[in-house]
C-alpha cells in the first residue's frame, strides 16, 4: 500500500522544476505518509457560511485533520465525502467519525479530542471506539510507534504531535530564545492589549538573525504543510521575501480576533484549546453541536485517494459543495484542469466551490480553461468577507465560486 500511496503523493506534489526544488518536493511528499495536521488550519465557520449547507447537499472535501468534515456533518447535509492522500489523516478522520457515534456522551468526546492528554483516553478507545473502527484504521492506531501504541498520543498531548505540532514547538523554542512568554497574550481582554503584545514582544522577533535566516529556507515552512510551490506564492506577496508576509499573518492571528474566540491562536500560542468553560472550540467539538454530529456522523465517508479520482466516479450533477483547502496551490495546470473538469461535470446548478490560496491572488484565471471557468462566477464580496474573517489567518485569500450551470 505504501508504494501506491507514495506514488499518489509524489504525483500531487512533484512539479517540473530544477533539481534542488525537486529534492525538496520529494522530501515534502514523504512527510505526508505520517500525520501532518492534528488540527485542520482552515476556519470551518467561514466555510459553512459560504457553503450555505442544506439537508439536500452532498459535499466533497479534502480531509486533512477532519475538523472541517465533522463540522459540516453537524450542519446536517445529505452526505460528506472526504479524500486525503495521507493514510494518517484518513485514520484520524475515521477515528473521529467512529468516536462521534460510539463514545458514551459529549463529556467523553470532549475529553478525547478537546483535552487529548488524559491517561483515561486509552480506556475510552478500548471500550467504545476500537470495537467499531475499521480494520486499517485500527491497525494504524494500535501499531507501535515506537514503543507504545500510536493511540497513546491522545494520552500525551495529541496537538503537540504531527508535523504541525512539532513546528509549533519549534516556534515556541524561538520565542523563548527571544524571551517571549505567551501567557499575557492568552490572558488579554481587548484587541488593544493583543496588539500591544504583538508590537512589544513579537514584532522584534522578525528582526532576529535566526528568524530571518530560517525564513529564507523553502523547507522552513514544511511544518505548516507548505511545499516549495506554495512558499514561492507567499514570497511573491512580499516581493520575493517571505518574512514580511509571515509577519503580517502572525499579526492577524494575534490581533484581529478576540483571543477568547480564536481557537487557532490558542493552538498556536498555548498548543492546546482554551480549557475555560467558555473557551473557543471548533464547531464539531462544541457541546451544542454534539447531538447533531452524532446523528449525522454516519453520512460521512473518508477515502485514501486523490479528490479528482473520487469525483471521476461520481454521477453528473450529483454534488452541491466542494472544499479544496489550499491543494490547488500545489497543482500544475494539467492537474488543475483535470480537477475542474470533474468538479464542473459533477456540480449541480448553484453548487459552491471554496478554497484558499497562499498568496492573495486568485490562481484560477489564466490557468483553468476559459470554457470551464466561464461556467462559474467568482463571488468577490463573499470571498473578501471570508478572507477577512478566517481566524486561522495563515492564508492570503479565501475564494468562493458559484456554478452557473
N, C-alpha and C positions, 0 to 999 in steps of 0.2 A: 504493500500500500504506500509506503514512504516514497518509493520511486515515482509512482504516479502523482502523488501529492506534490513532490518536489518539482516534477516537470510542469505541473499546472502553475505553481508559484513562480517558477522561472519565466514561464510564458507571460504571466501577469506583470512581472517587474522588469525583465530584461528588455532594453531598447537598443536600437542601433546607436552605438556611442563609441568613444575612444576606449582603449584598453583599460585605463585606470578606472574610468567610470563603470565599465563592465564588471570589474572585480568588486567594486562597491555594491553594485546591484545584485550580484550573486550572493554576497555576504548578507545583504538585506533580506533576500528571499529565503535564505536558510533560517533566519531568525524567526520567521513566521511558522516554522514547524512547531515551535513552542508557544507558550502563552505570551501575547504581546499586551493586550488590554484587559486588565482585571475589571476595569470600568470603561465603558464607551465614553469618548470625549467629544460628543455632539449633544446638543441640548434637545431632549425629546419633547419638551414643551413647545419649543419653536417648531419642531417637526409637525406635531399634531395640530397646531393652529393652521399651518399651511396645508396639511393633508385634508382637513375637514372630514375626519373619519365618520362613516355612517355604517349601520349594520349590514349594508349590502356590499361593502367594499372588500375586495380581495387585494391584499397588499403584498409586495415583494420588497425585500431589503437585504442589505449586507449585514451579517450578524454581528461581527466584532465581539464586544463584551456582552451583547444581547440585552443590555438595559433598554435599548430602543424597542426591540421586538416585544418585550414583556410590557412595556409602557403602552405600545399600540394595542396589544391584546386587552389591556384594561379598559380601553375605549370601546370595545365590543364590535370589531369588524367581523366580516364573514370568515376571513382567514388571513393569516400572515405566513408567508414562506420566506425563510431567511437562508441565505447561502454564504458560505465562507470557505476559503481555501486552507485556512489554518485548522488542523484537526483539534488543537487545544480549544479554539474558540467554539467549535461545534460541540465539543464535550461540555464546555461551560454552559452554553445555551441550553443543551438538553438537561443538564443538572438543574438549572433554574426552572425549566418547564415542569420537570418531574417534582421538584420541591414545592412549587406553587400548588400542585394538585394533591400532594400526599402528606406534607407536613401537617401536624395537628391543628395549628392555628396561626394567626398573624404573629404572635409573640415568637413562635419558633422560627417562622420565616424571617422576621427581622433579625433575630439572634444570629441566624446562619449567614445572611447576606448583608445585613446592616452593620452588625458588630464584626462578624467574620474573624473573631480572635479568641473564642472561648473553647475550653477543653471539651465541654459537653456537646459541641457540634459533631464530634465523632459518633456519639451515640445517636444523635438525630439522623445522621446519614445512615448508619447501620440499621436502625429500626424503621425509618419511614421513607427513605429515598432509594437506597440500594436495591431493595426487592423489586422496584418498579422501573429501574433505569435500564435502558437498552444495553446490550452486551458490549459493543465497542466503547461506549462512554463509561460503563462500569470498569472495563479493563484499564481505561485511561486513568481514572481517579484512584484505582486500587494498585496501580503499578508503584514500585519502589522508586523514590526519587530523592536521594539515592538510598536512604536507609529506612525512611518512613513512607507510609502510603501517601500518594500525592494529595489525597483529600485532606490530609492533616494541615494543609496551608490554611484551611478555614478555622484552625485552632491557633494559628500563629501569626495572624495578621495578613489576610489574603490580599489586601490592597497595597501591600508593600512588595508583592510578588509580580512576576511577569516583567517584560521589558520596560513597560511604562513605570511600574512600581520602582524598579531599580534606577531608572532615570531620575525620578523624583527624589530618590535617596541621594543621588549624586548632586542634585540641585541643593539639597539641604546641607550637604557637606561643604559646597562652595559658599553657601550663606554663612555657615559657622566660621569659615575662614575669614569672611568679611564682618564677623561679629554681629550677625543679624539673628535676632530671636523673633519668631513669628507670633508669639503669644499676644503682643499688643494689637496686632492686626486682627487676630481672631476674636479679640475682646472689643473691637471698635464698635461704636453705636451709631456713627454717622458716616456718610460718604466723605465728608471733610476730614475726619480722622483717618480714614483709609488712604486718602490722597496724601495727607501729611506724612504718613508712614512710608508710602512709596517714595516721595520726594527726598525724605531724610535718610532712609535706610536702603532702599532698593535701587534707585537710580544710580547711586555711586558704584554699585557692583558692576554695572555695564562698562565702567571705565577701568576695571581691574585688568591687568595684563593677562591673567589666566582666563578670564571670561572672553576677552577679545580674541585670544589665541584659539581657544576651543571652538568658538563660533565660526571660525574660518575653515574648520574641517567639515566636509559634507557628511561624514559619518557621525558627527556630533549629535545630530537630531534623530538618529535611528531609534532612540528610546521613545520618541514621540510618534513613531511609526511613519517617519518622513523619509522616503527614498531620495536618491540624488536628483531625480527629475523634479520632484516637488520642492526640494531645497532650492533649486535654481529658480523656481517660480517665486518663492519667498524672497530670495535675494534680489530678484528683478524689481520688486516693490521698493527696495532700498537702494536703487541704482547700483546694484551689484554687491551691496553689503547687507548681509542678513541681520546684523546686530541691531540697527535702529528699528527694524521690523519686529524683532523679538522683544525689544524694549517696549514698544507701543502695545503689543499684545499682552505682555505681562501687566502693563499699566491698566489695560482694560479689564483684565481678570481681577485685579486687586481693587480697582477704583470705581468702576461703572455700575456695580450692582451691590446692594447691601450684603455684607459678609454673612449675615444670618440667613439670607435667602439663596446663597450660591454654594451648592454642594461641590461644584468643581473647584472653587477656591479652597474649601476645606480639604478636599483630597490633595490638592497641590501643596498646601502650606501646613496641614496637620497630618496628612497621609491617612485620613480616616474621615467618616462622616461626623458631623456635629452631634454629640451624644445628648444634648439637651432635648427635652420633650418637644419643643417647637423647632428643632433643628431641620434644616433643609435636606431633602432626600430626593432621589429620582422618583418619578411618578409610580413606577412599579413597586417601590418599597414603602409608599405612603399607606398608612393604615386604612384610610377611607377608600382606597382602590383595591384592597386585597380581595374582597368578596367578588368583585367583577373579574379580577385577574384569575382567580381560581375557577370561576365559571367558564371563562373563555380560553384558558390555557390549552385545552385540547385542540383548539383551532390553529395552534402554532406548529410549524414544521421547520426543521433545520437540516440542511444537507451540506455535505463537504464537496461542493462543486463551485465552478465559476457561475456567476449570475447570468451571463449570456447563454450558457449551456442550459441552465434551468429554464430560462424563458423560451428557448428554442423548442421545448417540449410542451409549452402551454398553448391552449387554443387561441384563436384570433379573438380580439376584443374581450379578453377574459379578466383583465386587471384594471384596477382603478387608482392605484397609488404605487409609486416606486421611490425607494430611498437608496441613493447611491453613495452616501457618505462622501469621501473625497477620492474614491477609487479612480475617477476619470483623470485625475492629475498624474496617475501612473501610466496611462494608456498612450499608445501611439495611435495614429489616425486610423489605421486598419481596425484595431481593436475598438476604438471609439465608434466607428461607423457600424461595426457588427453589432455592438450593444444597442445602438439607437435604432437599427433596423428591427431588432426583436422587440424593443420597447414599443415602437410605433405599430408593429403588427399586432401585438397583444393588448394594446391600450384601447379601452372603450372611450367614446366621446366624453370629454370633460375630465379625463384622467389627469393626475398630477404627478410630476417628477420633481423631487427635491434633491439637491446635492450641495456640497461645499467645495471651495477651492482654496488652495494655499495662498495664492495671490488674490488680489482684489478683482481682477478682470474675469468675466465670463469666458470660459475656454471653448465653447461650442461654435460660435460664428467663425467661419473660415476653415473649420475642420470637419464638422459634420456636413454631409452632402446637403445642398440647398433644398433639393426635392424632399428630403426627410425633415430637415429643421423647419422649413416653411409651414409644416403642418402643426407646428407648436408655437405658442406665444409665451415669451418671457415676461412674467409678471414683475415689472420693475418695482412697483410700490411694495408688494409683499416681500420681494427679495431684499430690499433695503431695510424693511422692518425686521426681517429675520436676522440679517447681518448685525443690526444694532442690538437686538435682544438676546442673541445667543450667549448665554452665560459662560460657556466654555472658553470663549474669547480667542481661541488659537487660530481660527481661520480668517482669511482675508475676505471671503464672500460666502453668503448663503444665497441659493438660487432656486426659484420656483418656475417651472414650465407647465403650461396647461395645454392639453391636446384639443385641437380644433376639429379633429375628425378627417 
